[in-house]
Amino acid sequence: MSAVEPGATAPSAPETLSQVDKPRRRLSVVRVLLGVVLVVALSSGGYLGWQWWGSAQAADAYDPWFAGYVDVTATPTYDFEASAERAGSDVVLSFIVADAEEPCTPSWGTYYTLDEAADELDLDRRLARVTQLDGQVVVSFGGLLNTELGTGCTDTTKLTAAYAAVLDRYDVTTIDLDLEGENLTDSAAAKRRATAIAELQADRRGAGDDLAVWLTLPVGTFGLTEDGTDAVTAMLDAKVDLAGVNLMTMDYGSSKDADETMAEASIRAVTAAHGQIGTLYSRAGTELTDATVWSKIGMTPMAGQNDVPDEVFDLDDARAVNAFAKEQKIGRMSLWSLNRDTTCGSNYADLTRVSDSCSGIDQGDETFVGVLGKGFTGRPVTAAASVTTDEAKDIESIIDDPDTSPYSIWAEESSYLEGTKVVWHRNVYQTKWWTRGDLPDNPVLNEWETPWVLIGPVMPGETPIPKPTLPAGTYPTWDGTAIYEKGTLILFDGVPYESKWWNQGESPDAAAADPDGSPWSVLADAEVEKLLEALPQ
């Protein structure tokens, strides 16, 4: 995940999980209420949403897991094999990278081959102890500051063998591909990596073994970067069955608003990425329900002080993120890092300088593991057995019922003025500008590509919201024979309308279906409410 070297300028754009020179590592990585979640929903559109309907598959298979990252080569050494907390017993070991001299040979941070790590770090023995204590291990490849195997090893056959050597050595069923920096932007490497992983996954599954593949990617409050969406696309094009996309919810830089908490920024980022991931699957030919997409999302905040000096992820942020993650039912929660999940000692003077062994904040008796891991009771090995299936039939089976919808059902032939609300696929959408024929849930990668903003789901028991009416006599009742000048106010079934231009015989009833062509516009609810308040009681 991301790091800032001594004397360097903090990043202004989203960064990530990292690894630096061995003796000293510079590591990166309740106030959120319903209103915050609503604001997040209002900021996004297209595929993004809370579909009230969900996937039965996702609900049945949902078994979220927590595992914190451990920097294997950091000093002082972190005793991950002896966690006192249940949530801390499953670990993501980082980072396997290309050997500096032999790029098709896996190494731990370029410092140790797999055999050297067994000898000098006692790694194999410590992992055996994890198993004895009922812990589970995930291995992470990549990181920010070294060369990931797929980037360094240009022979796909040797690359596949390198990944397989790590899986066999540590007997893991879940891997994490942490792609950052040049490892993320190298398109040739992306293709090689995806080809190798697809072959490896197919071979393992063909032999009856599980292999879950997670992509860990940087994220801004706007969602995934273009390089990030390209990385997901490369995997899907190669037919890799991704377990999910783990989002590095940290180091937002300039994409974070000054008055946002880290929890609010993280919720905004993950909600935007949710829409992007659903769209990427749709473009790859696999339709997934909202619920399934949420189950394919992971979150990895950075404990305490982030690399960006003004960004501090505290325990209140952790509680808010945990509540959001459980509400949306994301599939995975992680932490950068277990090494840092403790209050700094009194001899650590500059708390704004990121430490590799403490968080930079006063944690009291609490841990980030304990807060973030609450409710994540699943295990990586169990989740690794999940297989992604197309859910187009589930989506197509959704029928919008006018009798149980608060607003009119979207229709392709209708035009909609700015601010109009409609129901589509059991969700409420609102227009950002005039539109006709644009599907409210049309898959888009960025919110500016759609005229629709998702407000939220149609709630159980809802019925059509009646238009506010005014008492008879407040304005004249519409008369088909009368002539109306621009600005004339009338009542039609008690609902007030204003004439947009001269007209005669044009029924206000057509205004809802054809707001552009109708000479009548209904008065806004707020205006009607003001008029009602002004009327004598």
C-alpha positions in Angstrom: 0.0 0.0 0.0 1.1 3.5 -0.4 4.2 5.1 1.2 5.9 8.4 1.3 9.7 8.4 1.6 11.4 10.7 4.1 11.4 14.2 2.6 9.1 13.4 -0.2 5.8 15.2 -1.0 2.7 13.4 0.1 0.6 12.1 -2.9 -2.3 14.2 -4.0 -4.0 11.3 -5.8 -5.1 8.0 -4.4 -2.2 5.7 -3.6 -2.0 2.3 -2.0 -0.3 -0.8 -0.2 3.5 -0.7 -0.4 6.9 -2.1 0.4 10.1 -0.1 0.8 13.7 -0.5 1.9 13.9 -3.2 4.4 15.2 -1.5 7.6 12.7 1.3 7.5 9.3 1.1 5.7 7.1 4.0 5.1 3.6 2.6 4.9 0.4 4.0 3.6 -2.8 2.8 4.4 -20.8 7.1 15.0 -20.5 10.0 12.4 -21.8 8.5 9.3 -25.6 8.5 9.4 -28.4 7.7 7.0 -28.0 11.1 5.5 -24.4 10.4 4.6 -25.4 7.2 2.7 -28.2 9.2 1.0 -25.7 11.8 -0.2 -23.4 9.1 -1.5 -26.4 7.6 -3.4 -27.3 11.1 -4.8 -23.7 11.5 -6.1 -23.8 8.4 -8.3 -25.9 7.2 -11.2 -26.4 4.5 -13.8 -25.9 0.9 -12.7 -25.0 2.1 -9.2 -27.6 1.5 -6.6 -29.4 -0.2 -3.8 -31.6 -2.6 -5.7 -34.2 -3.7 -3.1 -34.4 -7.0 -4.9 -31.3 -9.1 -4.6 -29.6 -12.2 -5.6 -30.7 -15.4 -3.8 -27.3 -16.8 -4.7 -25.5 -13.9 -3.0 -27.7 -14.1 0.1 -27.2 -17.8 0.5 -23.5 -17.7 -0.1 -22.7 -14.6 1.9 -20.0 -15.4 4.4 -17.9 -12.2 4.8 -14.3 -12.6 6.1 -11.7 -10.4 7.7 -8.0 -10.7 7.4 -5.4 -8.0 8.1 -2.3 -7.5 6.0 1.0 -8.4 7.5 4.2 -7.0 6.1 6.4 -10.1 6.3 9.8 -8.3 5.8 9.1 -5.2 8.0 11.2 -4.6 11.1 10.5 -5.1 13.9 9.0 -8.5 13.0 5.3 -8.9 13.7 4.2 -12.1 15.4 1.2 -12.8 13.2 1.1 -16.4 14.3 0.2 -15.6 17.8 -2.8 -13.2 17.5 -4.9 -12.8 20.7 -8.0 -11.8 18.7 -10.1 -14.1 16.6 -10.4 -11.5 13.9 -6.6 -11.3 13.7 -6.0 -15.0 13.2 -6.5 -14.9 9.5 -3.8 -12.9 7.7 -2.8 -11.6 4.3 0.9 -12.0 4.0 2.6 -9.4 1.8 4.3 -9.1 -0.6 5.5 -11.7 -3.0 7.4 -9.9 -5.8 9.8 -10.7 -8.6 13.3 -11.4 -7.6 15.6 -8.5 -8.4 18.0 -10.6 -10.5 15.7 -13.4 -11.6 12.3 -11.8 -12.4 10.5 -15.2 -12.9 11.5 -16.2 -9.4 9.1 -15.3 -6.5 10.6 -13.5 -3.5 9.5 -11.8 -0.4 10.0 -8.1 -1.1 13.2 -9.0 -3.1 14.9 -9.8 0.1 14.3 -13.5 0.5 13.5 -16.3 -1.8 10.9 -18.8 -0.5 13.6 -21.0 0.9 15.5 -18.1 2.4 12.3 -16.9 4.1 11.9 -20.3 5.7 15.5 -20.2 7.0 16.0 -16.6 8.0 12.4 -15.6 9.0 11.3 -19.1 10.1 8.3 -18.4 7.9 7.2 -21.9 7.1 7.2 -22.9 10.8 5.3 -19.8 11.7 2.7 -20.6 9.1 2.4 -24.1 10.5 1.7 -22.5 13.9 -1.1 -20.3 12.3 -2.7 -23.6 11.1 -2.4 -25.1 14.5 -4.2 -22.2 16.0 -7.0 -22.4 13.4 -5.9 -19.4 11.4 -5.9 -19.1 7.6 -3.5 -17.5 5.2 -3.9 -15.4 2.1 -0.8 -14.4 0.0 -0.6 -11.0 -1.6 1.5 -10.4 -4.7 2.7 -7.0 -5.7 2.6 -3.8 -3.7 3.7 -0.3 -4.7 7.5 -0.2 -4.7 8.6 -3.5 -6.2 8.0 -5.4 -9.4 5.1 -7.8 -9.4 5.7 -11.1 -11.0 3.4 -10.4 -13.9 5.3 -7.2 -14.7 8.8 -8.6 -14.4 8.4 -12.1 -15.8 7.6 -11.9 -19.5 7.4 -15.6 -20.2 3.8 -16.6 -19.5 4.7 -20.3 -18.9 7.3 -19.4 -16.3 5.0 -16.8 -14.8 2.3 -19.4 -14.3 4.8 -21.7 -12.7 6.0 -18.9 -10.4 2.5 -18.2 -9.1 1.9 -22.0 -8.7 5.1 -22.4 -6.7 3.8 -19.9 -4.1 0.4 -21.5 -3.9 2.0 -25.0 -3.5 4.6 -23.8 -0.9 2.0 -22.2 1.4 -1.0 -24.3 0.6 -3.3 -21.3 0.0 -6.7 -21.2 -1.7 -6.9 -17.4 -1.9 -4.5 -15.0 -3.5 -4.4 -11.2 -3.6 -3.0 -9.3 -6.5 -2.0 -5.8 -5.2 -1.5 -3.7 -8.4 -0.1 -0.2 -8.0 2.2 2.1 -9.8 3.8 0.6 -12.9 2.4 -2.8 -12.0 -1.0 -1.3 -12.6 -0.3 0.8 -15.7 1.6 -1.8 -17.7 -1.0 -3.2 -20.2 1.3 -6.0 -21.5 1.8 -7.1 -17.9 -1.9 -7.1 -17.3 -2.5 -9.4 -20.2 0.3 -11.8 -19.2 -0.9 -11.8 -15.6 -4.5 -12.4 -16.5 -3.6 -15.3 -18.9 -1.4 -16.9 -16.2 -4.0 -16.6 -13.5 -6.8 -17.9 -15.7 -4.8 -21.0 -16.6 -3.8 -21.6 -13.0 -7.4 -21.2 -11.8 -8.7 -23.5 -14.4 -6.1 -26.1 -13.6 -6.8 -25.9 -9.9 -10.6 -26.1 -10.3 -10.2 -28.9 -12.8 -8.4 -30.9 -10.2 -11.1 -30.2 -7.6 -9.2 -27.4 -5.8 -10.4 -23.9 -5.0 -8.5 -20.8 -6.1 -10.1 -17.4 -5.2 -8.5 -14.4 -6.9 -8.8 -10.9 -5.5 -7.6 -7.7 -7.2 -6.5 -5.1 -4.7 -6.6 -1.6 -6.4 -6.2 2.1 -5.5 -9.4 4.1 -5.3 -10.4 7.8 -5.2 -13.6 9.1 -3.8 -14.8 9.0 -7.5 -14.2 5.3 -7.6 -11.6 3.2 -9.5 -9.1 5.0 -11.8 -9.1 4.2 -15.5 -6.1 2.0 -14.9 -8.0 0.2 -12.2 -11.0 -0.5 -14.4 -8.6 -1.7 -17.1 -7.1 -4.2 -14.7 -10.5 -5.6 -13.9 -11.4 -5.8 -17.6 -8.1 -7.7 -18.4 -9.0 -10.3 -15.8 -12.6 -10.7 -17.0 -11.5 -10.8 -20.6 -9.2 -13.7 -19.8 -12.1 -15.5 -18.1 -10.6 -15.3 -14.6 -13.4 -15.8 -12.1 -12.6 -12.9 -9.7 -13.6 -13.4 -6.1 -13.7 -9.7 -5.9 -12.0 -6.3 -6.0 -10.5 -5.1 -2.8 -10.4 -1.3 -2.6 -7.6 0.5 -0.8 -9.7 3.1 1.0 -6.8 5.3 2.0 -4.7 8.2 0.8 -7.4 10.0 -1.1 -5.4 13.2 -1.6 -7.2 15.9 -3.6 -10.2 13.7 -4.4 -11.3 14.0 -0.7 -13.3 17.0 0.4 -11.8 19.0 3.2 -14.8 18.6 5.5 -15.2 14.9 4.9 -14.3 12.3 7.5 -12.2 9.4 6.3 -15.3 7.2 6.7 -17.4 9.5 4.5 -14.8 9.6 1.9 -14.4 5.8 2.0 -18.2 5.2 1.7 -18.3 7.6 -1.3 -15.4 5.8 -2.9 -16.7 2.3 -2.4 -20.2 3.2 -3.6 -18.9 4.7 -6.8 -16.6 1.7 -7.4 -19.6 -0.6 -6.8 -21.3 0.9 -9.8 -18.2 0.6 -11.9 -17.6 -3.1 -11.0 -21.2 -4.0 -11.9 -20.8 -2.2 -15.2 -17.5 -4.0 -16.0 -19.1 -7.4 -15.4 -22.1 -6.4 -17.6 -19.7 -5.4 -20.4 -17.9 -8.7 -20.1 -21.2 -10.5 -20.6 -22.1 -11.4 -17.0 -25.0 -9.7 -15.4 -24.9 -9.5 -11.6 -27.4 -8.2 -9.2 -26.5 -5.3 -6.8 -26.3 -7.8 -3.9 -23.8 -10.0 -5.7 -21.6 -7.0 -6.7 -21.5 -5.8 -3.1 -20.3 -9.3 -2.1 -17.5 -9.0 -4.5 -16.1 -5.8 -2.9 -13.5 -5.6 -0.2 -12.3 -2.6 1.8 -8.8 -2.0 3.2 -8.4 1.2 5.2 -5.0 2.2 6.6 -5.0 2.3 10.4 -4.5 5.8 11.9 -2.2 8.2 10.2 -2.2 7.8 6.4 0.6 8.9 4.1 -1.3 12.1 3.3 -0.6 14.2 6.4 -4.2 15.5 6.8 -5.8 12.1 6.5 -6.2 10.1 9.7 -8.5 7.1 9.8 -9.4 6.8 13.5 -11.5 4.3 15.4 -14.8 6.3 14.9 -14.1 6.0 11.2 -13.5 2.3 11.6 -16.9 1.9 13.4 -18.7 3.8 10.6 -17.0 1.8 7.9 -17.8 -1.4 9.6 -21.4 -0.5 10.0 -21.7 0.5 6.3 -19.9 -2.7 5.1 -22.2 -4.9 7.1 -25.3 -3.0 5.9 -24.2 -3.4 2.2 -22.9 -6.9 2.9 -19.5 -6.5 1.3 -17.5 -9.8 1.0 -14.2 -8.9 2.6 -12.7 -6.5 5.1 -8.9 -6.0 5.6 -6.5 -3.6 7.3 -3.2 -2.1 6.5 -1.7 -3.3 8.6 -1.6 -5.6 11.6 2.0 -4.4 12.2 0.6 -0.9 12.8 -2.5 -1.7 14.9 -1.2 -0.3 18.2 -0.6 3.1 19.9 2.9 4.5 19.3 5.2 4.5 22.2 6.3 7.7 24.0 9.6 7.7 22.2 7.9 8.1 18.8 7.8 11.9 18.7 6.4 12.8 15.2 3.0 11.1 15.0 2.3 12.6 11.5 5.2 10.6 10.2 3.9 7.2 9.2 5.4 4.3 11.3 5.6 0.7 10.2 4.9 -0.5 13.7 2.2 1.8 15.2 -0.8 3.8 14.0 0.0 7.3 15.1 -3.2 7.7 17.2 -4.1 6.9 20.8 -6.1 3.6 20.5 -6.7 3.1 24.2 -7.7 -0.5 24.8 -9.2 -0.8 21.3 -7.7 -2.3 18.1 -8.7 -1.7 14.5 -8.8 -5.4 14.1 -11.5 -5.7 16.8 -13.6 -2.8 15.3 -13.3 -3.5 11.6 -13.5 -7.3 12.0 -16.8 -7.2 14.0 -19.4 -9.2 12.2 -17.0 -10.6 9.6 -17.3 -14.2 10.8 -16.5 -16.0 7.5 -13.2 -17.6 6.5 -11.1 -17.1 3.3 -11.0 -20.9 2.7 -14.8 -21.2 2.8 -15.4 -18.1 0.6 -12.8 -19.5 -2.0 -15.3 -22.1 -3.1 -17.7 -19.5 -4.5 -18.2 -19.5 -8.3 -19.6 -16.5 -10.2 -22.7 -17.2 -12.2 -24.7 -14.9 -14.6 -27.9 -13.5 -13.0 -29.5 -12.0 -16.0 -32.7 -14.0 -15.4 -33.0 -12.6 -11.8 -32.7 -9.1 -13.2 -35.1 -9.6 -16.1 -37.7 -11.1 -13.7 -38.2 -7.7 -11.9 -41.6 -6.2 -12.6 -42.4 -2.7 -11.5 -46.0 -2.4 -10.2 -47.6 1.1 -10.5 -49.7 0.2 -7.4 -46.6 -0.3 -5.3 -44.4 2.5 -6.8 -44.1 6.0 -5.3 -43.6 7.5 -8.8 -44.5 6.7 -12.4 -42.7 3.8 -14.1 -40.0 4.9 -16.5 -41.1 4.6 -20.2 -38.8 4.7 -23.2 -41.1 6.9 -25.2 -41.6 9.6 -22.5 -39.4 12.6 -22.0 -38.4 13.8 -18.6 -37.5 17.3 -17.4 -34.7 18.0 -15.0 -35.7 16.9 -11.4 -38.3 14.3 -12.5 -38.5 11.1 -10.4 -39.3 7.7 -11.8 -39.3 4.1 -10.7 -37.3 1.5 -12.6 -36.4 -2.0 -11.5 -37.7 -1.3 -8.0 -35.4 1.7 -7.6 -36.2 5.5 -7.6 -34.2 7.6 -10.0 -34.1 11.4 -10.6 -33.1 13.3 -13.7 -30.1 15.6 -13.7 -31.1 17.1 -17.1 -33.8 16.6 -19.8 -33.7 13.1 -21.1 -35.7 10.7 -23.3 -34.9 7.0 -24.0 -32.0 6.8 -21.6 -32.3 3.7 -19.3 -32.0 4.8 -15.7 -29.9 1.7 -14.9 -27.9 1.8 -18.1 -24.4 0.5 -17.2 -21.9 3.4 -17.1 -18.4 3.7 -15.5 -18.8 7.3 -14.5 -21.8 9.2 -13.1 -21.5 12.0 -15.6 -22.3 9.5 -18.4 -25.9 9.2 -17.4 -28.7 11.7 -17.0 -30.1 9.7 -14.0 -29.2 9.8 -10.3 -30.2 6.8 -8.2 -32.0 7.9 -5.1 -32.6 4.6 -3.5 -34.9 1.5 -3.5 -38.6 1.4 -3.6 -39.5 0.5 0.0 -41.8 -2.3 1.1 -45.4 -1.1 1.4 -45.0 2.0 -0.7 -47.9 3.3 -2.9 -48.0 6.1 -5.4 -47.3 9.4 -3.8 -50.3 11.7 -4.5 -49.7 15.1 -5.9 -50.4 17.8 -3.4 -53.9 19.3 -4.2 -55.4 22.7 -3.4 -59.0 23.3 -2.3 -61.6 23.9 -5.1 -61.8 27.6 -5.9 -58.1 28.3 -5.2 -57.7 28.6 -9.0 -60.2 28.0 -11.8 -60.9 24.4 -12.8 -59.5 23.6 -16.2 -62.0 24.0 -19.1 -61.3 22.4 -22.5 -63.1 25.3 -24.3 -61.3 28.1 -22.5 -58.3 30.0 -23.8 -55.3 30.2 -21.5 -52.4 32.7 -21.7 -48.9 32.0 -20.6 -48.6 32.0 -16.8 -52.3 31.2 -16.1 -52.9 28.9 -13.1 -55.6 26.3 -13.0 -56.6 23.2 -11.1 -57.0 19.8 -12.7 -58.3 17.1 -10.3 -57.3 19.5 -7.6 -53.6 19.6 -8.8 -52.4 23.1 -9.7 -50.8 23.6 -13.2 -49.3 26.6 -14.8 -49.6 27.4 -18.5 -46.2 27.6 -20.3 -47.7 29.2 -23.4 -51.0 30.2 -25.1 -53.2 27.1 -25.5 -56.8 25.9 -25.8 -58.1 22.3 -25.4 -54.8 20.9 -24.2 -55.4 18.7 -21.2 -53.0 18.9 -18.3 -53.3 15.2 -18.0 -50.8 14.8 -20.8 -48.1 16.7 -19.0 -46.7 13.7 -17.1 -46.3 11.6 -20.3 -45.0 14.5 -22.5 -43.6 17.3 -20.3 -41.9 18.9 -23.3 -44.9 18.9 -25.6 -47.5 19.8 -23.1 -48.3 23.5 -22.5 -48.9 22.7 -18.8 -46.4 22.2 -16.0 -47.4 21.0 -12.6 -46.5 23.3 -9.7 -43.7 22.0 -7.6 -44.7 20.3 -4.4 -42.9 22.9 -2.4 -44.8 25.7 -4.1 -48.1 23.9 -3.4 -47.2 23.4 0.3 -46.5 27.2 0.6 -49.9 28.0 -0.9 -51.6 25.6 1.5 -49.8 27.2 4.4 -51.0 30.6 3.3 -54.6 29.6 3.0 -57.0 30.4 5.9 -57.4 27.5 8.3 
